Amino acid sequence: MSDLKSFDRVAGVYDETRGLPPDVGRAVGGGIARIAREAAPAPRLLEVGIGTGRIAVPLAAEGVRVAGIDISSKMLARLREKRGDIDVMLGEASRPPLRDASFDALLFVHILHLVPDPEGTLRATLPLLRPGGAVLFGGDDGQVGKRAEAEAIIRAAAAELAGVSLADWEGHARTAALVERVLGEECAGMRRVVLARWTRRGTGRHMIERLERQDYSSSWKIPRQALPAIIARVTPQLDALYGGLDREEAFERTFTLTVGRLRAR
């Protein structure tokens, strides 16, 4: 597992930094449940990279039988605190310890861009689906508005002062294109569905605080000793960008699902 990104280090703040508002979570869970029931009346769904259950918990509340796999024991412990009726296992998705044709739906949300071989991982899990099962690839457009500009400022400072290249949102776009290519080969048709839209607010100070704590995996490459210099560099730039570090910026988020139905083998 040395090349995989375990989220053990941020399990305690994951829901705070990546969680969905309750009404959005219900909308996303309800939308996924409806689509999963197109594959089977009482679908059995596997979420790859289930984490703390930010998607799985509202999905289970819709009556879907959910199971999940993750490499982070601390993330799974957080999930177990929320619900005890979600089957979870510690393991790598590229080598799933499960029988073929065990599920009616597979769900991937913000996970495939984190694994060393996203295509290999996707193809390793497809046999777990029954013929006609649904492949669901979801996520939100995370970098929009001033947050996208702030991330670019931080990437530039990290490259100059620490010599590290931080991931950008293009990695998500490349993964999405890969998924669409594989689903085009393996599935009988695809469609995209918007499940929720909502407004978030952020400040330059929040960006600095989360950088200092290295809450996001995109910042984990930065050596701790380089952080003070990077923060000193970006603080006045973010102050200028936001018009004050504590000035809130509103931006719209959208949760979109790409859906494919596996061809009969």
VMD Tcl script that draws the C-alpha trace (Angstrom):
set ca {
  {0.00 0.00 0.00}
  {3.03 2.31 -0.05}
  {1.89 4.13 -3.22}
  {-1.67 4.62 -2.00}
  {-2.92 7.68 -0.16}
  {-4.34 6.56 3.18}
  {-6.51 9.26 4.69}
  {-5.84 8.13 8.27}
  {-4.07 11.44 8.95}
  {-7.20 13.51 8.21}
  {-9.95 11.14 9.36}
  {-10.80 13.48 12.23}
  {-11.39 16.51 9.99}
  {-12.59 14.82 6.79}
  {-16.29 15.46 7.33}
  {-15.61 19.09 8.25}
  {-13.53 19.76 5.15}
  {-15.25 17.52 2.55}
  {-18.68 16.83 3.97}
  {-21.87 17.75 2.14}
  {-24.55 19.95 3.70}
  {-27.34 17.71 5.09}
  {-29.89 18.64 2.43}
  {-27.32 18.11 -0.32}
  {-26.35 14.75 1.15}
  {-29.99 13.68 1.11}
  {-30.39 14.83 -2.50}
  {-27.26 12.96 -3.58}
  {-28.22 9.83 -1.63}
  {-31.74 9.89 -3.03}
  {-30.52 10.38 -6.60}
  {-28.01 7.54 -6.39}
  {-30.64 5.28 -4.84}
  {-33.06 5.93 -7.70}
  {-30.43 5.15 -10.31}
  {-29.24 2.02 -8.49}
  {-32.84 0.75 -8.41}
  {-32.88 0.90 -12.20}
  {-30.42 -2.01 -12.09}
  {-32.31 -4.01 -9.42}
  {-35.39 -3.38 -7.26}
  {-33.40 -3.96 -4.05}
  {-29.86 -3.14 -5.17}
  {-26.69 -4.20 -3.43}
  {-24.15 -1.40 -3.93}
  {-20.40 -1.33 -3.35}
  {-18.72 2.03 -2.79}
  {-15.02 1.99 -3.61}
  {-13.20 4.34 -1.23}
  {-16.14 4.60 1.15}
  {-14.21 6.67 3.70}
  {-16.29 8.15 6.52}
  {-19.52 7.51 4.61}
  {-20.33 11.03 3.43}
  {-22.15 9.40 0.48}
  {-22.84 5.95 1.92}
  {-24.70 7.13 5.02}
  {-27.42 9.13 3.21}
  {-27.58 6.33 0.62}
  {-28.18 3.71 3.31}
  {-30.83 5.99 4.80}
  {-32.65 5.61 1.45}
  {-32.86 1.86 2.05}
  {-30.04 0.78 -0.27}
  {-27.89 -2.11 0.95}
  {-24.44 -0.54 0.97}
  {-21.01 -2.13 1.37}
  {-17.67 -0.40 1.08}
  {-13.94 -0.88 0.78}
  {-11.20 1.52 1.90}
  {-7.52 1.44 2.86}
  {-7.98 3.79 5.84}
  {-8.89 2.06 9.09}
  {-9.47 5.40 10.83}
  {-11.89 6.58 8.16}
  {-13.80 3.31 8.45}
  {-13.92 3.70 12.24}
  {-15.63 7.08 11.76}
  {-18.15 5.45 9.46}
  {-18.93 2.70 11.96}
  {-19.73 5.38 14.54}
  {-22.46 6.70 12.25}
  {-24.12 3.46 11.10}
  {-23.62 -0.17 11.96}
  {-25.56 -1.63 9.04}
  {-23.01 -0.77 6.32}
  {-20.64 -3.66 5.59}
  {-17.08 -2.38 5.32}
  {-13.75 -4.00 4.62}
  {-10.15 -2.79 4.84}
  {-8.40 -3.43 1.56}
  {-7.26 -2.23 -1.84}
  {-9.81 -1.77 -4.59}
  {-7.30 -3.02 -7.16}
  {-7.43 -6.41 -5.41}
  {-10.98 -6.58 -4.05}
  {-11.51 -9.56 -1.70}
  {-15.00 -10.19 -3.09}
  {-16.78 -12.66 -5.36}
  {-17.58 -11.76 -8.94}
  {-21.16 -10.75 -9.76}
  {-21.90 -9.85 -6.13}
  {-23.31 -6.35 -6.64}
  {-25.88 -4.47 -8.67}
  {-24.04 -1.15 -8.59}
  {-20.50 0.19 -8.14}
  {-19.93 3.71 -6.85}
  {-16.77 5.82 -7.15}
  {-16.67 9.34 -5.68}
  {-13.38 11.30 -5.60}
  {-11.26 8.16 -5.34}
  {-9.88 7.04 -8.70}
  {-7.60 10.08 -9.10}
  {-5.87 9.05 -5.84}
  {-4.86 5.50 -6.80}
  {-1.64 4.67 -8.70}
  {-3.50 2.92 -11.55}
  {-7.04 4.28 -11.93}
  {-7.84 2.28 -15.05}
  {-6.51 -0.95 -13.51}
  {-8.54 -0.31 -10.36}
  {-11.71 0.38 -12.34}
  {-11.30 -2.73 -14.46}
  {-10.49 -4.86 -11.38}
  {-13.83 -3.93 -9.81}
  {-16.09 -4.27 -12.87}
  {-16.29 -8.09 -12.54}
  {-17.93 -7.58 -9.14}
  {-21.03 -6.33 -10.99}
  {-23.83 -8.55 -12.15}
  {-24.67 -8.29 -15.88}
  {-26.65 -5.13 -16.43}
  {-25.32 -3.60 -13.22}
  {-24.73 0.15 -12.89}
  {-21.34 1.85 -12.73}
  {-21.66 5.24 -10.99}
  {-18.83 7.78 -11.10}
  {-19.59 10.93 -9.14}
  {-18.11 14.08 -7.74}
  {-18.39 17.84 -7.49}
  {-16.64 20.62 -9.38}
  {-14.36 21.44 -6.49}
  {-12.24 24.31 -7.85}
  {-14.32 27.24 -9.03}
  {-14.21 30.99 -8.56}
  {-11.64 32.50 -6.25}
  {-10.86 29.13 -4.70}
  {-9.42 27.99 -8.04}
  {-7.27 31.13 -8.17}
  {-6.18 30.61 -4.55}
  {-5.15 27.03 -5.30}
  {-3.07 28.25 -8.24}
  {-1.31 30.76 -5.96}
  {-0.49 28.01 -3.46}
  {0.77 25.66 -6.20}
  {3.09 28.35 -7.54}
  {4.54 29.06 -4.09}
  {5.04 25.36 -3.34}
  {6.86 24.87 -6.64}
  {9.15 27.85 -6.11}
  {9.87 27.54 -2.39}
  {9.70 23.78 -1.82}
  {10.35 22.38 -5.28}
  {7.19 20.27 -5.24}
  {4.49 19.98 -7.87}
  {1.05 19.85 -6.30}
  {-1.89 18.15 -7.94}
  {-4.38 20.37 -9.71}
  {-7.96 19.90 -10.86}
  {-6.77 18.71 -14.26}
  {-6.03 15.37 -12.60}
  {-9.73 14.99 -11.87}
  {-10.55 15.89 -15.46}
  {-8.11 13.29 -16.80}
  {-9.60 10.65 -14.53}
  {-13.13 11.53 -15.64}
  {-12.08 11.18 -19.29}
  {-10.49 7.80 -18.53}
  {-13.66 6.59 -16.81}
  {-15.82 7.68 -19.73}
  {-13.52 5.83 -22.13}
  {-13.64 2.59 -20.13}
  {-17.39 2.81 -19.63}
  {-17.78 3.45 -23.34}
  {-16.02 0.13 -23.95}
  {-17.75 -1.89 -21.24}
  {-21.22 -0.39 -20.91}
  {-24.34 -0.20 -23.05}
  {-24.68 3.56 -23.08}
  {-23.78 6.33 -20.65}
  {-25.47 9.39 -19.28}
  {-24.64 12.26 -16.93}
  {-27.01 13.36 -14.21}
  {-26.81 16.43 -11.97}
  {-27.96 15.38 -8.51}
  {-27.51 18.61 -6.54}
  {-26.48 22.24 -6.73}
  {-25.64 24.33 -3.70}
  {-23.74 27.41 -2.58}
  {-20.63 27.31 -0.42}
  {-18.69 30.16 1.17}
  {-14.99 30.40 1.78}
  {-12.32 32.88 2.85}
  {-8.64 33.35 2.26}
  {-8.02 32.66 5.94}
  {-9.70 29.26 5.65}
  {-7.37 28.42 2.77}
  {-4.33 29.36 4.84}
  {-5.50 27.45 7.91}
  {-6.17 24.31 5.89}
  {-2.80 24.64 4.16}
  {-1.08 24.97 7.53}
  {-2.83 21.80 8.80}
  {-2.34 20.08 5.41}
  {-5.97 19.00 5.47}
  {-6.07 18.20 1.76}
  {-4.11 15.40 0.13}
  {-2.96 17.80 -2.59}
  {-0.72 19.50 0.03}
  {0.84 16.38 1.55}
  {3.93 16.62 -0.65}
  {4.95 19.87 1.05}
  {7.65 19.30 3.71}
  {6.55 20.66 7.08}
  {9.68 22.81 7.31}
  {8.74 24.57 4.07}
  {5.23 25.50 5.16}
  {6.07 28.73 7.08}
  {7.78 30.25 4.05}
  {4.97 29.22 1.72}
  {2.32 30.62 4.07}
  {4.25 33.87 4.39}
  {4.39 34.10 0.59}
  {0.72 33.36 -0.12}
  {-0.89 35.28 2.77}
  {-0.67 38.77 1.20}
  {-1.62 37.33 -2.20}
  {-4.77 35.70 -0.81}
  {-5.56 38.88 1.13}
  {-5.49 40.80 -2.16}
  {-7.41 38.11 -4.05}
  {-10.30 37.95 -1.58}
  {-10.26 41.66 -0.74}
  {-9.41 40.78 2.87}
  {-8.57 37.42 4.43}
  {-11.90 37.24 6.26}
  {-14.09 38.39 3.40}
  {-16.41 35.55 2.36}
  {-16.66 34.49 -1.25}
  {-19.77 32.58 -2.37}
  {-19.47 29.97 -5.11}
  {-21.74 27.33 -6.58}
  {-21.03 23.62 -6.33}
  {-22.57 20.88 -8.45}
  {-22.61 17.13 -7.79}
  {-22.70 15.20 -11.06}
  {-22.98 11.46 -11.66}
  {-21.81 9.61 -14.77}
  {-23.83 6.40 -15.16}
  {-23.16 3.34 -17.29}
  {-24.91 -0.05 -17.45}
  {-22.55 -3.02 -17.77}
  {-23.07 -5.15 -20.86}
  {-24.02 -8.80 -20.38}
  {-20.89 -10.96 -20.67}
}
mol new
graphics top color blue
foreach p $ca { graphics top sphere $p radius 0.5 }
foreach p [lrange $ca 0 end-1] q [lrange $ca 1 end] { graphics top cylinder $p $q radius 0.2 }
display resetview
